Amino acid sequence: MNGRQLADAARTIRPDLEVLFITGYAEKSGVSNGQLTPGMRVLTEPLVVETFAARVLE
């Protein structure tokens, strides 16, 4: 199971769950190219701590 599959499974239980993916392989993952649904965000590595903190607070 990859991260997207886990997020989708978790959302069957909690449909309002916000999801933040962090990846170094966004172009090859199932979270890029417009495949995110509302409430899902993605950060790519390397990431800036301030950016990470801002996304978590959102």
C-alpha positions in Angstrom: 0.0 0.0 0.0 1.4 3.4 -0.9 0.6 6.7 0.8 -2.2 7.6 -1.6 -3.9 4.3 -1.1 -3.6 4.7 2.7 -5.1 8.2 2.4 -8.0 7.0 0.3 -8.7 4.1 2.8 -8.5 6.5 5.8 -11.0 8.8 4.0 -13.5 6.1 3.8 -13.7 6.3 7.6 -13.1 10.0 7.9 -14.2 11.7 4.6 -13.1 15.2 5.9 -9.6 14.1 6.7 -7.0 16.5 5.5 -3.9 14.9 3.9 -0.4 16.2 3.4 1.9 14.1 1.3 5.6 14.6 1.5 7.7 13.1 -1.3 10.9 13.3 -3.1 9.3 11.6 -6.1 6.2 13.7 -6.8 6.5 13.3 -10.6 6.4 9.5 -10.3 3.9 9.2 -7.4 0.2 8.9 -7.4 -0.2 12.4 -5.9 1.0 14.5 -8.9 -0.5 15.6 -12.2 -3.8 16.8 -10.9 -4.7 13.5 -9.1 -5.2 15.2 -5.7 -8.7 15.5 -4.4 -9.9 18.5 -2.3 -8.2 18.5 1.1 -5.0 16.9 -0.2 -1.8 18.8 -0.6 1.7 17.7 -1.5 5.2 19.0 -0.5 8.3 17.9 -2.3 11.7 17.2 -0.7 13.9 18.8 0.1 11.5 21.0 2.0 11.9 24.2 4.0 10.8 23.8 7.6 8.8 27.1 7.5 6.9 25.8 4.5 6.1 22.5 6.2 4.9 24.3 9.3 2.7 26.7 7.3 1.1 23.7 5.4 0.4 21.9 8.7 -1.2 25.0 10.2 -3.4 25.3 7.1 
